[in-house]
C-alpha cells in the first residue's frame, strides 16, 4: 500500500509556460520546472526579474493553466480541472499579488472585497454572520475590523492594503498560499511587519506557502527550502541554510554575493555582478541558459542542457561544473 504521507503536498512537475507572440514566435517563460513543497513548509522561488517566477506562480493558480506539465495539490491534479471543479478546488489555494493597491477594487468597500470569495465559493450565511467572519479576519491581520469593513482601499496605506489582500486570501481558510512578490512594493519597515504577520498566520492556520521574490534576504527569512530560477529553468534547490552557505551554481553564488551585509562594521566586499544582459526568453541560449553570462562556461554547456543532480540529500543543482 502506498504511503501517502511521503508524497509532497504541492508538486510541480515539468511545468512549461509559453506565451505566443505570432505564428512562429513565443515567449518561453517557464521551461520544465520541477519542485515540490511539504505540508506546512515554505518554498522560496527566487531569481532576477524576467526569470519566470510570477509565470510559475500564476500557472500553479491556473491563471492561466500552464502550457505543459502537472501541478498536484494534496494528491489532486489541478491542471486537469475546469469550470465548476476548478472553482471548488480554488478555495484550497489562494494568492497574494505584488501590488497591494492595484489588486483591490477601488470602488468596493472592504466588506465587498472580502465577501466576493465567500460568495463565489457558495458560502451560505446571514449578512450578520458574514460581517462577523470578515471582521474577525481583519482583526487577525492587524487591522481594526469594525473600523475597516466599511472603508475603501484609497483610505488605507500600502501596507494596510496588503493586509486586506492577505485577509481576502485567507477568508476561505486555504491550505496553500501563493505569495507573488508580496512585500516588494512596501517600505522596508512595513516589509518586516508583513513578513512577521505571514509567519504568524502560517503557524496559526497550518499553511503551506510558495513565496516568490527577487530579494534573497527576504526569502532567507521566510523559507524552509529555496529554489533558484534563471530564464525559466531551475538552477539549484536546497534548504535555506545550505543555499546561503554553500551555493553550488555560479548564478546562485552571484545572487548571494550581491545581498548587502546588514552590519556597518563588516568589511566591504567587492560587488560581484552578473556580466551581460539577460537573454531574450523568445530565443533562449542552447544548453545551459546561464552560459552566456557564466565565467565557467565550456563547449559542453552550449551543447547539453544540464539536468538536476543531487549533491547531498535535499540539495540538487543543474550545472555541468558545480562549485562543490
N, C-alpha and C positions, 0 to 999 in steps of 0.2 A: 504493500500500500504506500502511495506517495505521501511523503511528509510535507504538508502544505506550509508548515511553519518555516521551512527552509527557503521558500520562494520569496523574492523581493516584493515589497508592497507595490512599488511603482517600477515597471520595467519598460525601458525604451530600447527597441531592438532595430538596428539597421535603419534608422529614421532618415528619410530623404524628403527635403522640402525644396521645390523648384518653382520659380515664377516665370511664366512665359512672357517674352518681350515681343516676339514675332514668330513667324513660322520656323525660323532657323535658329533663333537665339533665345536663351533662357538664363535666368539667374540661378546659380547653384548655391542656394542659401545654406542648406544642411546636406551633407553627403555621408550617409552611413553611420550616424551617431548611435552608439550603443552604451547606455549607462543604466544603473539601477539604484534604487533607494530602499533601505529597510524601513519598516514601520516605526514611526516616532523619531526618525532621524532627519537631518537636513543635508541635502546635496547642494553645494555651491557650484554654479556653472559660470566660469569666468573667461575673459578674453577681451581684446580690444574691440572698438566699435566696428561693426561690419562683419564680425566673425560668425554670426548666425545664432547667437544666444536667444534673442527675442523670437526669432522664427521657430526655434525649437520649443520655446515656452508656449507659443500660440498653437503649435502642432499638438502638443500634449493636451491643450484645451479643446482641440478640434476646431480651431478658429483661424484658418480653415483646416480641414483634415490634411494630413501630410500626403505628399506625392507617393511615398512608399514607406515600407516598414510597419512596425507594430508598436502600439502603446497599450500596456496592460496595467490596470489598477486593481489590486487585490484579486487577481485571477480573472477579471473581466476585461476582455479586449475592447478598447474604446474605438479603435479605428474602423470597426465594422458596424458601429451603431449609427442609426439615422433617425430623424423625426422624433416621435414621442419617446422612444427608447433612449436616445441620446439626451433628451431634455430631462428625463428622470434620473439618468446617471450623473448629470452635471451637478446635482445637488451635493455630490460627494467630492467634487473638486472645483475650487474657485480660484480666482486670480486677483491680484493687486497690481494695478497698472503703474507705469512710470510717472505720469503727470497727474498728481492728485486732483488738480483743479479741472483739467480738461476731461477727466474720466467721470465727472459728476455733471448731471444735467442742471444748468444754471436756473432753469425755470421751475424746477421742482423743489419742494421742501425736503428736509432730511427724512421726514415721515414717509413721503412718497418714494424717495430713493431707496430706503431700506424695506419698504413694503413690496417693491417690484419683484425681488427674487422670491418672496413668500407667495405672492400671487401666481407667478409663473410655475412654481412648484406645486401649486394647488393646495396650499395650507388652509385648512378650514378653521377659522377662529373669529371671534367677535372683534369689532373695532377696538374695544377696551382691552381685550387680551393682546391684540397685535401691538397696540401702543405700549403696553407694559413690557412686552418682549423687546421692542425696539429700544425703549428707554434703558432697560437692563443691559442690553448690548452696548449702547453708547456709554453707559457708566463703566463697563468693563474696559473700554478702550481709552479711558481717561477723560471723557467729556461729561458735562452735566446734562444727562439725558433729558430732564424736564425742560431745560432752557434751550437745548439744541434742536429738539424734534420739530419745532415749527419754523425754524430759520432756513435760509437758503445758502448755497455754497459761497456766494460772494461776501457773506457776513463772517467768514472764518479765514484764518491764516492758512498757508500752505500745509503746515504740519497738522493743523486741525482737520483740514480736508482729507489728508491721508488717513487720519484716524477714522473718519467717516467711511472712507473706502475700505479700511480693514473691517469695520463693523459690518458693512454690506457683504463683504466676502465671507464673514463668519456667521451671519444671521441664520444660515441653514445648517450650521454645525457640520461643515465638510470634514473629510478625512485628510485631503491633500490641499495644501495651499501653495499656489504658484506665485512667486513674487518677482515681477519683471522690473528690475531697476527701481525697486520700491522706495529707496531713500535717496537716489541720486539727485533729485530735484530739490532736496531740502537742505537747509543750513546745517553745518557740522554738528552743532549742539542739538538740533532737532533730530538729526540722523541718529545720534546716540540714544535719545529718548525713544524713538520709534523702534530701533533695534532691540532695546531692552523690553519694550512692550511686546514685540513679536515673540521674544524668548519666553516671556511670562505666559502669553496666550498659548504658545506651543505646548508648554508643560500642562497648563490647565485643561486644554481640550484634547491633548494627545495627538497633536497634528504631525503629519509628515510634510516636509517642506522642500520645494525646489526653488532655490534662491539664485536669481540671475543678477549678475553685477559685473562691471568692469573694474571695480575697486577691490583689490586683493586684501586690503586691510579690513574692509567691511566683511568680506567673505570669510576671512580667517576667524572673525569674532563669532559668527553665527553657524558655521558649517561643521558637520562631522566629517564629511568627505568632500573633496574638491576635484572637479573635472575642468581641465583647461582646453579650450577650443581655439582653433585658428582656421580661418577661411572655410568654415563649415565642417571641419573634421576634428575629431578628438585627438589631442596631443598626449595628454597624461592624466591619470586619475589615481588618487591615493587619499589617505586620511589627511586632515588639515596640517597636522604636525609634520608629517613626512614631506608633504609638498613644500612647505616653507623651509625646512631644514636641509632636505636632500633632494632638490629638484633634479629630475633625470633628463628632461627635454631642454634643449637650448632656449627655446621660446619661453618655457616656464621660468627658467633661471633669469632671463632678461626682464620679465614682468616683475618678479620678486625684487630684483636689484633696483628697480625703479620706484619701489614703495618708500616714501620718506620715513626716516627713523625718528620716532617721537621722543627724542632725547637731545636737548640742546648741548649737552656735554659730550655726546658721542662724536668720534672723529668723522669728518666728512669723507664720503667715498665718491669716487668718480661716477657720474651718472652714465649707466650703460644703456644706450638706446638701440632699438632695433633698426638697422640700416634700411634705407629704401622705403618704398611705399607699399601699402597693402595691394597685392594683385587684384585684378578685377574678378569678381565671382562669376562673371559671364563667361570668361575664358581662363579658368584657374590653371596653374602650372601642372605639368605632368608629375607623376611620382609623388614625392613629399611636397605638399603645398607651401611649406615654410622654406624650402631650399633656396629660393631666390633671395632670401634675406639672411640665410644661415651661414655663419663663418666656417662651419664644419661640413658643409655640403660637398658631396663627391658625385661622380657619374652614377653611382648606384642610386642616389637619392632622386635623380631625374628619371631613371629607368623603372624603378619599382616603388609602388606605394607601400610605405611601412605599415605593417599590421601590429596592433597592440600585443605586447608580450609582457608577461608577468615577471617583474624583477624580484618581488617579495610578495608574501601574502597581502592582497589588497592594494598593491602598487603596480600599475601597468603603464607602459609608455609605448607610443607609436613613433619609433625613431630607429634608423639604421645605426646610429652612432650615439647611444645614450651616454650621459655624463657619468653614470655609476654602473 
